[in-house]
């Protein structure tokens, strides 16, 4: 049996990991820990120049900043892996780059877990409408069953 847990450093993802451990340890199941790092261009919006041209981050790579973001993702995975090891659960890690909702669904297809466990940030209905919800998208597009943990 295999569980996929999406980790983003939020309290909800910590709860998702704890729920996965409560299932996996008695079953001696494998846990796949996934962290998705958004591309640097996602953090900096495009701006309109006085000429009317739109300028985005894509033309201004910052290798040092990208490395810091990747290291932060690795640190999240290491913390979760340490938690799994403390509970004597078998786990593997995956660090992916892209839009979280799309990457999570792709990894679900690749890993074929018996259950995807993901945290909910608890957005209200207006915020969810304006910002979208990763967990809502994943529920509707995942090829595996999804458990959303608050």
C-alpha positions, 0 to 999 in steps of 0.5 A: 500500500502506498500513500502520497502526502503533499507537504508545503510547510503549512500546519494543514500539511503537518496534519496531513502527514500525521494522518498518513502516518496513522494509516501507514504505520500499522499497515507498514505502507510506503509514504511518498512525500511530495513538495512542489516549488513554484517557478521563480516567475510565479513569485514576481508578477509581470509589470507594464513598462511606460512603453506599454510592453509587459516585462516579466521575471523570465528574462531576469534569472536569479540563480542564487534565489532559485537555489534558496527556494529549492533548498527550502523545499528540500528542508521541508522534505527532510523535516517530514522524512525525519518525522516518518523515520521517528515513527519507523515509516518507510518513505521516499521524497520528491521535490518537483517544480511547477504549479502545485495543483498540476504537479500533484496530479501528475505525480499521482498519475506517476506514483499511483498511490492508494490514497493522496493525503493533502492539507486544506488551507481552509480558504473561505468561499470568496477567497477560494473563488478568487484565488482557487484552491489546490485541494479543490482542483486536485479532488476533481482531477486526481486519478487516485482517491483524495483525503483532505485534512484540516 
